[in-house]
């Protein structure tokens, strides 16, 4: 794959593949307080409202005023960062002209 290739991914919260540690980190980065409860469930709060994620079912429950797209973007960023760290890649985040966050990744070797 050429070095200038742009890759896009879809984010879905699935019981079989969602990393709850990365989701918790993403929520905390957005200013949520996160608690882990029995069965690995995450409960998170912000501005007096709360939501939850159940890893057994992949169900994400949010109040109407929470922005699920913001949460999905933050989770995607955490996933990219974790993989970059895993493979020793250098990662630089920026915001493009359309206002979307994007990462430039430099692979070593």
C-alpha positions in Angstrom: 0.0 0.0 0.0 1.5 3.4 -1.0 2.5 5.7 1.9 0.0 8.4 0.9 -3.0 6.0 1.2 -6.0 7.2 3.2 -7.8 4.6 5.2 -11.2 5.0 6.8 -12.9 2.7 9.3 -16.4 2.3 10.7 -16.8 2.2 14.4 -19.3 -0.2 16.0 -19.6 -1.2 19.6 -19.8 -5.0 19.4 -19.8 -7.4 22.3 -17.2 -9.5 20.6 -14.7 -6.9 19.7 -15.1 -3.6 21.7 -12.1 -3.0 24.0 -13.7 -1.6 27.2 -10.3 -0.2 28.3 -10.0 1.9 25.2 -13.7 2.9 25.4 -13.1 4.0 29.1 -10.0 5.9 28.1 -11.9 7.6 25.2 -14.8 8.6 27.6 -12.3 10.0 30.2 -10.6 12.0 27.5 -14.0 13.5 26.7 -14.5 14.5 30.3 -16.7 11.7 31.5 -16.2 10.0 34.8 -16.1 6.2 34.3 -16.8 3.4 36.7 -16.5 -0.3 36.1 -19.3 -2.4 37.6 -19.8 -6.1 37.9 -19.7 -8.2 34.6 -17.3 -5.6 33.1 -20.0 -3.1 32.5 -19.0 0.6 32.2 -21.1 3.4 33.7 -20.1 6.9 32.8 -21.3 10.4 33.8 -21.0 13.9 32.6 -22.9 17.1 33.5 -25.2 15.2 35.8 -26.4 12.6 33.2 -25.2 9.0 32.9 -24.8 6.3 30.3 -23.6 2.7 30.2 -21.9 0.1 28.0 -22.5 -3.6 28.5 -19.7 -5.6 26.9 -21.8 -8.8 27.1 -24.3 -7.5 24.7 -22.5 -4.6 23.0 -25.3 -2.3 24.1 -24.5 1.4 24.6 -27.2 3.3 26.5 -27.0 7.1 26.4 -29.2 10.0 27.3 -30.6 11.9 24.4 -28.2 14.8 24.9 -25.0 12.7 24.7 -23.3 12.7 21.3 -22.7 9.1 20.2 -20.7 10.3 17.2 -18.3 12.1 19.5 -17.9 9.0 21.6 -17.3 6.9 18.5 -14.7 9.3 17.2 -12.9 9.3 20.6 -12.9 5.5 20.6 -11.5 5.4 17.1 -8.7 7.8 18.1 -7.9 5.6 21.1 -7.8 2.5 18.9 -5.5 4.2 16.4 -3.2 5.4 19.2 -3.1 1.9 20.8 -2.2 0.2 17.5 0.4 2.9 16.7 2.0 2.3 20.1 1.9 -1.5 19.6 3.7 -1.3 16.3 6.1 1.5 17.3 4.6 4.0 14.8 4.9 7.7 15.1 1.4 9.4 15.2 0.5 13.0 14.7 -3.1 14.3 15.0 -4.4 17.3 13.2 -7.7 18.8 12.1 -8.4 19.0 8.4 -10.2 21.9 6.5 -13.5 20.2 7.0 -13.0 20.1 10.8 -12.4 16.4 11.0 -9.6 14.9 13.1 -7.0 13.0 11.1 -3.8 11.1 12.0 -0.6 11.0 10.0 1.3 7.8 10.8 4.9 7.2 10.1 5.9 3.6 10.1 9.4 2.6 11.0 11.5 0.2 9.0 
